[in-house]
């Protein structure tokens, strides 16, 4: 008969092993703790041979400098906050990628806080969350009118740069010349002989969408062309497709300027399904110049934005603010350029402008 197993107490969890300390590295490298501290903080007043010996000891022992303690001593956390209205739009993701890459190059990390709704309450909560995480400065990429309102209080004494909104002169700003891009798109279509240009706009609360729509309208008025009603979209391909189905049923529409490439793609699909040829029957222009725009069918004529330059410039301005370096230009506007591809052409002869 098998003897019952005696009760055994549960095993105690192994004590957490203490990581190597600054003193351990000093002992291993044969130097003082002050020398190890200088090397860990990137100071240059250490002989190169000594520095290499200390670094070798750090690596062999697995020593990691305590960044939090260093931040308390220096007053800087080497961390940048980024507040964004949406992480799903093409432009925002390209801008964020450029900010992150530029930050890593200069030794900063980033913390991203998405804002579900561009309201004063949500923006304030986002700032509070970032302040709790000890950031040196914040880049705001909201592209919404909420940032322009005077009653939205940005934290005093904190370095802030605003992207996609040029109505806050009290903070450095970076933006694309939205009006220039919309004018280029509209003038291109009018120059091909279209009587007017129909517009699929972005959402009403979007700063960028409003600037593009305003410039489109002003360009038509300046040319003496009729100003049609706006098709209100939300940046999505689905919105472009929904409006594109109506556009396809209206033979008087021969030229469409969509406020971004994703909505332009939806318009193209709807036109193809309805049997309306692009560009023979309808010309389509987008805005952004997505990496895939030259692979649309037909390849899309669109306005090119320098998202990488926007992200890099925003980061440069913020670092200058954090390090209290003088910046001769606190605002930066990036120019656009029209990339002409195969989605635009003169209208059918029955709709072509003729000299009076």
N, C-alpha and C positions, 0 to 999 in steps of 0.2 A: 504494500500500500504506500502510495506516495505521500510523503510528509507535506503538510501545507506550508506554503512559503511564509516565512516570518514577515510581519509588517515592517516595511522600511520607510524611514522618513523621506519625504520628497527631496530631491537634490536641490541644493541651493544654487541660485543662478551665480555664474562666475562673476567675480568682482570686475567691474569695468576697469580696464587697464588704462592707467594715466598715460597720456601722450607725452612725447619728449618735450622737455622744457627748454627755454632759452639757455639755462645753466648747463643742461646736458650737452647742447651744441657747443657751448664755450669750452667745456671740459674735453669733448672729443676733438675739437679743432685746436686746442691749446691756446686759446685767446681769452680775453675778458668778455664778460657779458655785454659791456658797452660796445665792443667791437661787433658782436653778433647783432646787437640792436641797430647799429649803423647800417650793416649789410641788409638786414631785414627791411629797413625803411628806405633803401635805395640811395643812401647818402654816399658821396664820392670821396670823403676824407678817409679812405681805407686803401692801403696798398693792394694792387691787383692780385698779387700772389696770395695775400691774406684773404681777400674777398673770395677767391676761387676755393681756398681751403675751407672757408666757412660754408660756402654754398654746397661743397661736396659733403660736408658733415650733415647739413640740413637734409640733403637728399637721402643719404644713407640711413639716417635716423628717422626719416619721415616727419620732420618738423614742419609745422605750418604756422606762420606768424599769426598772431591774434589781431585780426583787422579791427575788431570792435574796440579793443584797448587802444590801438593805434589811432583810431578815429577820435576817441575821447581826448587823447593828448594833442592831436593836431587840429581838432575842430572840423575836420572834413571826413565824410564817410565814403567818398569816391563812388557814390551811388546817385543815379539820376532817375527821377520819376517821369513817366509818360502817361498822360491822360488822353484816352481816345474814345470817340463817340461810337465807332464800330471797327471791328477787326476783320470784317468781311469784304470791304471794298478794296479794289485793286490798288488805288492810289494810296490809301492809308497803309496797306501792308508794305508797299514799296518804300514809303517814307519811313516807316518803322524799321525796316531792314537797314536802311542807310544810317539811321540814328544809332542802332545797335552796333553796326560795324564800326562807325566812327568813334563811338564811346569806347569800345574794346581797344581800339588803336591807342587811345590816350589813357588807358588804365582805369576806365570807369565801367561799372555795371549798370544795368537799367532794370527798373521795376515798372511793369505796365499795369494800369488800372483802366479797364473798359468802363464807359458810362452808358448805361442802358437807355436813358432818355436825356436829351440836352436841356435839363431844367436847372435852375439855380440850386435846388436842394441836392440833386445828384452830383453836380459839379463840386459843391462844397464838401459832400461826403467823400468824393474821390480825393480832394486835397487833404482831408483829415486822415484818410487811410495812409496816404504817402508820408505825411508828416510823422505818423506813428512809426513808420519804417525807416526813419532817419535818412532822408535824401538831402543832397546838397542843393538841388534845383529841380525844376519841373518844366517839361515841354508839354504844352497843351495843343493837341491836334483834334479839335472838335468840329471844325468847319460848319459851325452852326451859329445862328444869330445870338444865342444866349451869351457867348463870350463878349459880344459887343455892348451888352447892356451895362449901364453904369452901376446898377444895383447889385451886380455880381462882384463880390469882394474876393480878390485874389489875396493870398496870405502876405501880409506886410513883412518886409525884411527877408523874403525868400526870392532867390533868382528864378525868374519865370520868362519863358519865351513862348509866344503864341504863333502857331502855324495855321494857315488857311483863313486868316481873318486880319484885316489891316485897319480895324477901327479902334484899336486900343493903343493910342500914342504913348501911354504911360509905361508900356512894356515893349521890348524888342519884338519884331514880327517878321515872319517869312511867309511869302505867298507866291503862287503863280499868278501871272498877269491874266486873270480870267477874262477880262474884257477884250484884251488883245486876241486871245485865242478864238473867242466867239465871233469877233469881227472878221478874222481871217477865214473862218469857215463860211460865214454868211456871204462875204464878198466873193469868195471863190465860186459859190453857186450862182450868185447874180451875174458874175462875169461870164459864166458859161451860157447865159441867155435865159435863165429861168425868171419868170415874172415875179415870183416871190419865193420865200423859203419857209417851210413849216418847221416848228420846233417841238421836239420831245424833251421836256425839261426835267431836271432833278426835283427832289422834294422841296416844298415851299419853305421848310425851316432851314434849308441848307444855304449857307453863305455863298459857296461856290456856284450853286445852281442859280441863285438870284442874280449874281454878277453876270453869268453867261446869258441868262434870259434878258436882262436889261440891255446888254451890249447887242444881242441879236435884234431886239426891238429898235434900238437906236440906229443900227446900221440900215435896217429896212427903211425907216423913216427918212434917214439922210439920203437914201437912193430914190426916194419917192415911190417905193414899192408898197403894196398892201401889207398890213400886219395881220396875219391870221390868228385865230385863237390858239392857245397853247395846249398841247397834250401833256398833262401833268403825270410824271413818272416817279419812280423811287430808286433809281439807279440800277434796278434789276433787269435781267434778260426777260423775265416774265412780263414786266411792265412794257418793255419795248415791243414784245410780241403782241400784247393786248392792244396797244395803240396801233401797231402795224397792221392788224387785221382791219381796223377802220380805215386807215390810210389806203390800204389796198383796194377798198371799195369806192374810193373817190378819185375818179380819173383826172380831176383838176389839180391834184397834188403831184408835182413832178420833182420836187426837191425837199429833202428832209435833213435837218441838222439835229442830231441826237446829242444830248448833253454828256453822254459818256459812251464808250465803246460797247459796254455790255447791253445797253438799251438798243444801240445801233444793230447789234447782232440779232436781237429779238425782232426788230423791224425787218431785217433782211430775210429771216425765216418766214415771217408772215407774207411778205411780198412774193417769195418763191412759191409758197403753197398756193397763193391766189393766181399764179401765172403771170404776175407783173415782173417784167425783166428789169434787172439792175445792171448797168445804168441806163439802158435804152429807154425805159418808160419812167423810172424813178431814180434819181441820184440820192445817195445817202452819205453823210459825213458824220463821223464820231468825234470824240474828245477823250484823250488820254494817251493814245498810241500804245495799247497793250502789246505785250510780246507776241500774242497770237493774232494781232490785227491784220498782219500781212498774209495770214492763212485763212481768213474769212473768205467766203465765196460770194461775190468777187472780193479780192483784197481791198481792205477798207481805207478810203481817204479819211484822215483823222488829224487832230491837233495833238502835237507831241508835247508832253510835259516832262520837265526834268525833276522827277521825284527824288532821285539820288542827290541831286544838288540841293534840293529843299531840305532833306534830312541832314546832310552834312553842314549846311549853313546854320540850321537851327542849333545843332550841337555846338558849332564853333561859337555862336553868340552866347549860348548858355555857359560854356566853359569860361568865356571872357568875363561874364557877369560873376560867376562863382569865384574866379581868381582875381576879380577886381582889376582886370586889365582894361584900358581905355579902348573903345571900339569907335572908329570914326563914323561908321554907318550902323545905326540901330535897327533900321528896317531894310529888308532885302526883297526885291520882287524879281522873280525869274521869268525870262521871256519864253514865249512859245513859238512853235513853227508848224506850218501846215505841211503834212506829208501827203502828197497827191498819189493815189493809187488808182485802181480800176473801178471803183464804185461810183464815180461821178463822170458826167458827160453832158453835152448840150441836150436840152429837152426835145421831145418829139416836135416836129415842125408845126403842128397845130397849136402848140403851147409856147412857141418861141417868141421872144420879144422882137419886134421889128421897129426900125427907126421911123419916127413919124415925119 
